[in-house]
């Protein structure tokens, strides 16, 4: 009875869900746009940051002034010494579009949230979560500028200027957290407890727990793979070896532990970073395949089975995209598609996890 009361109290809210799904789609788009901004070497074209944003230069004189400001930073002299104003406009608009899209996401959260709070449209627990979502969005903007600042400084060893791989990975990881949180809230608003919609859930709950455990472990592996992908991007490690399955003529690159102290190899040695990403991707493929095979032996609700089928299909496509990206020496189109694939895989795993979600209050009732 207590479980039934909890289920009855948690009513679907389609308008709130639709709003959060739109926000999630916008975040998906900005992550892909961010990848394109990095791949086209556009991320350091804007050398200042204003919370409210600004219009791009409007006149030839303003463009010359902005270009002169860019020229005073290391990237111009090292990477783009022959760049013209017209070429500069392209990378500037890429970065400007990325930043303004981020501000638009903030507005897409803040304005409806103000209305929701003013009208007491949702219960206090959901209200707190929505405020947290807005806070995460603000933090993401600050992390983005913190990342860009690291690339505006002159490298001590006079190498190609680039943003810190640690800060880039933090920016990527926080984007996935923001996306995942928004998507999860949207799914919860639409279907508070999908598993409880199954009339036989009490009998099935113990049988599906092993699948849930395996799914959570697989999702953890995918999260680690995504983080390692940030270090691949931050170190330009995707270009160091363009062969697969071997790395050059070796299964394990000989320079894998060249740096000292040893831990720096994991984060800064391009060969090690690419090797780790390959291994984590392979483990993710195996783990999700294992969840899929195990789930076939368990009576799952239809929506959970559909989600696991989707995850199995997407992980195969994503793994193939990763190999193709390496073999073709990281072309912009494939690399951006690979990044979008990571978002799609992350989404399907969240969907699968949500379909098997049981509120803690209900779980305690069932156990008792």
ChimeraX attribute file (.defattr): number of C-alpha atoms within 10 A of each C-alpha:
attribute: neighborCount
match mode: 1-to-1
recipient: residues
	/A:1	8
	/A:2	12
	/A:3	17
	/A:4	10
	/A:5	10
	/A:6	16
	/A:7	17
	/A:8	11
	/A:9	10
	/A:10	13
	/A:11	14
	/A:12	16
	/A:13	17
	/A:14	14
	/A:15	12
	/A:16	20
	/A:17	21
	/A:18	15
	/A:19	17
	/A:20	25
	/A:21	20
	/A:22	17
	/A:23	23
	/A:24	23
	/A:25	15
	/A:26	17
	/A:27	24
	/A:28	21
	/A:29	17
	/A:30	21
	/A:31	22
	/A:32	19
	/A:33	21
	/A:34	22
	/A:35	23
	/A:36	22
	/A:37	25
	/A:38	21
	/A:39	18
	/A:40	14
	/A:41	17
	/A:42	20
	/A:43	25
	/A:44	26
	/A:45	27
	/A:46	20
	/A:47	16
	/A:48	12
	/A:49	14
	/A:50	7
	/A:51	11
	/A:52	7
	/A:53	11
	/A:54	11
	/A:55	7
	/A:56	14
	/A:57	14
	/A:58	8
	/A:59	9
	/A:60	10
	/A:61	10
	/A:62	12
	/A:63	17
	/A:64	14
	/A:65	13
	/A:66	20
	/A:67	21
	/A:68	13
	/A:69	14
	/A:70	21
	/A:71	16
	/A:72	12
	/A:73	18
	/A:74	22
	/A:75	21
	/A:76	19
	/A:77	15
	/A:78	13
	/A:79	12
	/A:80	14
	/A:81	11
	/A:82	9
	/A:83	13
	/A:84	10
	/A:85	13
	/A:86	11
	/A:87	11
	/A:88	19
	/A:89	17
	/A:90	14
	/A:91	20
	/A:92	23
	/A:93	16
	/A:94	21
	/A:95	23
	/A:96	21
	/A:97	17
	/A:98	22
	/A:99	23
	/A:100	16
	/A:101	17
	/A:102	22
	/A:103	18
	/A:104	14
	/A:105	20
	/A:106	19
	/A:107	15
	/A:108	17
	/A:109	22
	/A:110	18
	/A:111	10
	/A:112	13
	/A:113	20
	/A:114	12
	/A:115	11
	/A:116	15
	/A:117	16
	/A:118	9
	/A:119	9
	/A:120	11
	/A:121	14
	/A:122	15
	/A:123	9
	/A:124	11
	/A:125	8
	/A:126	14
	/A:127	16
	/A:128	12
	/A:129	14
	/A:130	22
	/A:131	16
	/A:132	14
	/A:133	22
	/A:134	20
	/A:135	15
	/A:136	20
	/A:137	25
	/A:138	16
	/A:139	15
	/A:140	21
	/A:141	19
	/A:142	14
	/A:143	19
	/A:144	20
	/A:145	18
	/A:146	17
	/A:147	23
	/A:148	22
	/A:149	18
	/A:150	18
	/A:151	22
	/A:152	21
	/A:153	14
	/A:154	15
	/A:155	14
	/A:156	7
	/A:157	7
	/A:158	9
	/A:159	10
	/A:160	14
	/A:161	22
	/A:162	25
	/A:163	22
	/A:164	19
	/A:165	21
	/A:166	17
	/A:167	22
	/A:168	25
	/A:169	21
	/A:170	20
	/A:171	23
	/A:172	23
	/A:173	20
	/A:174	19
	/A:175	23
	/A:176	22
	/A:177	16
	/A:178	24
	/A:179	26
	/A:180	19
	/A:181	20
	/A:182	27
	/A:183	23
	/A:184	21
	/A:185	21
	/A:186	24
	/A:187	25
	/A:188	22
	/A:189	22
	/A:190	20
	/A:191	20
	/A:192	24
	/A:193	23
	/A:194	19
	/A:195	24
	/A:196	23
	/A:197	12
	/A:198	13
	/A:199	9
	/A:200	11
	/A:201	17
	/A:202	15
	/A:203	9
	/A:204	16
	/A:205	18
	/A:206	11
	/A:207	15
	/A:208	18
	/A:209	13
	/A:210	15
	/A:211	23
	/A:212	17
	/A:213	13
	/A:214	18
	/A:215	24
	/A:216	18
	/A:217	16
	/A:218	22
	/A:219	21
	/A:220	13
	/A:221	20
	/A:222	24
	/A:223	18
	/A:224	18
	/A:225	22
	/A:226	23
	/A:227	19
	/A:228	24
	/A:229	26
	/A:230	25
	/A:231	30
	/A:232	26
	/A:233	21
	/A:234	23
	/A:235	24
	/A:236	17
	/A:237	23
	/A:238	25
	/A:239	20
	/A:240	15
	/A:241	19
	/A:242	18
	/A:243	17
	/A:244	14
	/A:245	12
	/A:246	13
	/A:247	17
	/A:248	13
	/A:249	11
	/A:250	10
	/A:251	11
	/A:252	13
	/A:253	16
	/A:254	11
	/A:255	12
	/A:256	18
	/A:257	16
	/A:258	13
	/A:259	14
	/A:260	8
	/A:261	8
	/A:262	11
	/A:263	11
	/A:264	13
	/A:265	18
	/A:266	19
	/A:267	18
	/A:268	19
	/A:269	22
	/A:270	24
	/A:271	25
	/A:272	24
	/A:273	25
	/A:274	28
	/A:275	24
	/A:276	21
	/A:277	23
	/A:278	20
	/A:279	12
	/A:280	20
	/A:281	23
	/A:282	15
	/A:283	16
	/A:284	24
	/A:285	21
	/A:286	16
	/A:287	20
	/A:288	27
	/A:289	20
	/A:290	16
	/A:291	22
	/A:292	21
	/A:293	15
	/A:294	14
	/A:295	21
	/A:296	12
	/A:297	11
	/A:298	15
	/A:299	13
	/A:300	21
	/A:301	18
	/A:302	11
	/A:303	16
	/A:304	20
	/A:305	19
	/A:306	16
	/A:307	21
	/A:308	25
	/A:309	18
	/A:310	19
	/A:311	26
	/A:312	23
	/A:313	15
	/A:314	21
	/A:315	26
	/A:316	16
	/A:317	14
	/A:318	22
	/A:319	19
	/A:320	12
	/A:321	18
	/A:322	22
	/A:323	17
	/A:324	19
	/A:325	22
	/A:326	21
	/A:327	17
	/A:328	13
	/A:329	16
	/A:330	21
	/A:331	14
	/A:332	16
	/A:333	11
	/A:334	17
	/A:335	24
	/A:336	22
	/A:337	18
	/A:338	24
	/A:339	21
	/A:340	19
	/A:341	20
	/A:342	22
	/A:343	22
	/A:344	18
	/A:345	22
	/A:346	21
	/A:347	23
	/A:348	22
	/A:349	25
	/A:350	21
	/A:351	22
	/A:352	22
	/A:353	21
	/A:354	21
	/A:355	26
	/A:356	22
	/A:357	17
	/A:358	18
	/A:359	14
	/A:360	9
	/A:361	11
	/A:362	18
	/A:363	14
	/A:364	12
	/A:365	12
	/A:366	14
	/A:367	8
	/A:368	6
